[in-house]
Amino acid sequence: MIEFATKAFVTFFVLIDPIGLIPLFLGLVGVRSYQEQKKIALRSTLVAGLLVLGFALLGGAVLRYLGISLEALKVAGGLLLFKIALDMINAQLERETDEEQAESRLRTDVSVFPLAIPLIAGPGTLASVLILTGTAPGGSGASWWCWPWRLWSCSSPTGRSGLRSGSPTCWGAPASMLSPVFWGSCWRP
């Protein structure tokens, strides 16, 4: 499990490139107040996180419905990353028209586009999350995302989520987050 977590962390760190996003973020919101920058950063991170989580949970079912196999997705994702790498090596710049530049100056909220999508949760990240969820140890598909929540909730002496220690399922955990008891127990020291 540690090997898989390390592999997933390195994959997402390279694809999302948080250090490389700093100059892009500052270029997009540098003239705004610090409070606005914080709100935009939080909103873009939440939108990207929800998109990646949704893609991890539902993406496999959508691909199966469309008849796309995991192997085909791996090939397509590899070709996409290869093209991006070639563009970076050859310094291929995409030119904007004057109309596109004028529209970008008028945009007031940049948290969803272009920050969350495609800079944080781009096609490489979404393809990788599908590949990683399909190859996760201890289960297939969406079951892998439960183990950190299960570990945290079941190890609590107060039973934050209502699950018993050693419970084989975690589907009750997200529903229990709606409970005021959950929120009250979360913030206790």
C-alpha positions as CSV (number, residue, x, y, z in Angstrom):
1,M,0.0,0.0,0.0
2,I,2.9,2.4,0.8
3,E,4.3,1.7,-2.7
4,F,1.0,2.5,-4.3
5,A,0.6,5.7,-2.3
6,T,4.1,6.9,-3.2
7,K,3.5,6.1,-6.8
8,A,0.2,8.1,-6.8
9,F,1.8,11.0,-5.0
10,V,4.7,11.3,-7.4
11,T,2.4,10.9,-10.4
12,F,0.1,13.7,-9.2
13,F,2.9,15.9,-8.1
14,V,4.5,15.7,-11.5
15,L,1.3,16.2,-13.4
16,I,-0.2,19.0,-11.4
17,D,3.2,20.7,-10.9
18,P,2.3,22.9,-7.9
19,I,5.6,24.7,-8.1
20,G,5.2,25.5,-11.7
21,L,1.7,26.7,-11.1
22,I,2.9,29.5,-8.8
23,P,4.0,31.9,-11.6
24,L,0.8,31.1,-13.5
25,F,-1.3,31.8,-10.5
26,L,0.5,35.1,-9.7
27,G,0.2,36.1,-13.4
28,L,-3.5,35.6,-13.3
29,V,-4.3,37.1,-9.9
30,G,-1.3,39.1,-9.0
31,V,-3.0,42.5,-9.0
32,R,-5.8,41.4,-6.7
33,S,-5.9,41.7,-2.9
34,Y,-4.5,39.0,-0.7
35,Q,-8.0,38.0,0.5
36,E,-9.2,37.6,-3.1
37,Q,-6.1,35.6,-4.0
38,K,-6.8,33.3,-1.0
39,K,-10.4,32.8,-2.1
40,I,-9.5,32.1,-5.7
41,A,-6.8,29.6,-4.6
42,L,-9.2,27.8,-2.3
43,R,-12.1,27.8,-4.8
44,S,-9.8,26.5,-7.6
45,T,-8.3,23.8,-5.4
46,L,-11.8,22.6,-4.2
47,V,-13.2,22.6,-7.7
48,A,-10.2,20.6,-9.0
49,G,-10.3,18.2,-6.0
50,L,-14.0,17.5,-6.5
51,L,-13.5,17.0,-10.2
52,V,-10.7,14.5,-9.6
53,L,-12.7,12.7,-6.9
54,G,-15.8,12.6,-9.2
55,F,-13.7,11.3,-12.0
56,A,-12.2,8.6,-9.7
57,L,-15.6,7.5,-8.6
58,L,-17.6,7.8,-11.8
59,G,-15.0,7.9,-14.6
60,G,-14.6,4.2,-14.9
61,A,-18.3,3.6,-15.2
62,V,-18.5,6.3,-17.9
63,L,-15.6,4.8,-19.8
64,R,-17.2,1.3,-19.6
65,Y,-20.5,2.8,-20.9
66,L,-18.6,4.4,-23.8
67,G,-16.7,1.1,-24.5
68,I,-13.2,2.5,-23.7
69,S,-10.8,0.1,-22.0
70,L,-8.3,1.0,-19.3
71,E,-5.5,-0.1,-21.7
72,A,-6.7,2.3,-24.4
73,L,-6.8,5.0,-21.8
74,K,-3.2,4.3,-20.8
75,V,-2.1,4.5,-24.4
76,A,-4.0,7.8,-25.0
77,G,-2.7,9.3,-21.7
78,G,0.8,8.3,-22.7
79,L,0.5,9.9,-26.1
80,L,-1.0,13.0,-24.6
81,L,1.9,13.3,-22.1
82,F,4.4,12.7,-24.9
83,K,2.9,15.5,-27.0
84,I,3.0,17.9,-24.0
85,A,6.7,16.9,-23.4
86,L,7.6,17.5,-27.1
87,D,5.8,20.9,-27.0
88,M,7.9,21.8,-23.9
89,I,11.1,20.7,-25.5
90,N,10.5,22.6,-28.7
91,A,9.0,25.6,-26.9
92,Q,5.8,25.6,-29.0
93,L,3.8,28.6,-28.0
94,E,0.1,28.8,-28.8
95,R,-0.8,32.2,-30.1
96,E,-4.0,34.0,-28.9
97,T,-6.1,36.2,-31.1
98,D,-6.7,39.8,-30.1
99,E,-10.3,38.8,-29.3
100,E,-9.2,36.1,-26.9
101,Q,-6.8,38.4,-25.1
102,A,-9.5,41.0,-24.7
103,E,-11.9,38.4,-23.3
104,S,-9.3,37.1,-20.8
105,R,-8.7,40.6,-19.5
106,L,-12.5,41.0,-18.8
107,R,-12.7,37.7,-16.9
108,T,-13.3,38.4,-13.3
109,D,-13.2,34.9,-11.8
110,V,-10.3,32.7,-12.9
111,S,-10.7,30.1,-10.2
112,V,-12.6,27.5,-12.3
113,F,-11.1,28.2,-15.7
114,P,-8.2,28.3,-16.2
115,L,-6.9,27.5,-12.7
116,A,-9.0,24.4,-11.7
117,I,-9.5,23.2,-15.2
118,P,-7.1,22.5,-17.0
119,L,-4.1,23.7,-14.9
120,I,-4.8,21.7,-11.8
121,A,-7.2,19.0,-13.0
122,G,-6.0,18.6,-16.6
123,P,-6.4,15.7,-19.0
124,G,-3.2,14.1,-17.7
125,T,-4.4,14.2,-14.1
126,L,-7.8,12.8,-15.0
127,A,-6.4,10.0,-17.1
128,S,-3.9,9.2,-14.3
129,V,-6.6,9.1,-11.6
130,L,-8.6,6.6,-13.7
131,I,-5.5,4.4,-14.3
132,L,-4.6,4.6,-10.6
133,T,-8.1,3.7,-9.4
134,G,-8.2,0.8,-11.9
135,T,-4.9,-0.6,-10.5
136,A,-5.3,0.2,-6.8
137,P,-4.5,-2.6,-4.4
138,G,-7.2,-4.0,-2.2
139,G,-10.0,-3.5,-4.6
140,S,-11.0,-2.0,-7.9
141,G,-12.6,1.2,-8.9
142,A,-13.8,3.6,-6.2
143,S,-13.1,1.4,-3.1
144,W,-9.5,2.6,-2.7
145,W,-10.5,6.1,-1.6
146,C,-12.2,4.9,1.5
147,W,-9.1,3.6,3.4
148,P,-7.8,6.9,4.8
149,W,-11.3,7.9,5.9
150,R,-11.9,4.4,7.4
151,L,-8.5,4.4,9.2
152,W,-9.2,7.9,10.7
153,S,-12.8,7.2,11.6
154,C,-12.4,3.7,13.0
155,S,-9.3,4.5,15.0
156,S,-11.2,7.2,17.0
157,P,-12.3,6.1,20.4
158,T,-15.4,8.3,20.0
159,G,-16.3,6.6,16.7
160,R,-16.5,9.8,14.6
161,S,-18.3,8.2,11.7
162,G,-20.4,5.7,13.4
163,L,-18.4,2.8,11.9
164,R,-17.2,0.1,14.3
165,S,-13.5,-0.7,14.3
166,G,-12.8,-3.4,11.8
167,S,-16.0,-2.6,9.8
168,P,-15.8,-4.1,6.3
169,T,-17.5,-1.2,4.6
170,C,-17.0,2.5,4.4
171,W,-20.1,3.6,2.4
172,G,-21.7,4.9,5.6
173,A,-18.8,7.2,6.3
174,P,-19.6,10.0,3.8
175,A,-23.3,9.9,4.9
176,S,-22.2,10.3,8.5
177,M,-20.4,13.5,7.6
178,L,-23.8,15.1,7.4
179,S,-24.4,14.5,11.1
180,P,-23.8,17.3,13.6
181,V,-22.2,14.7,15.9
182,F,-19.5,14.1,13.3
183,W,-18.7,17.8,13.1
184,G,-18.7,18.2,16.8
185,S,-16.3,15.3,17.3
186,C,-14.0,16.5,14.5
187,W,-13.2,19.8,16.2
188,R,-12.5,18.5,19.7
189,P,-8.9,18.7,20.8
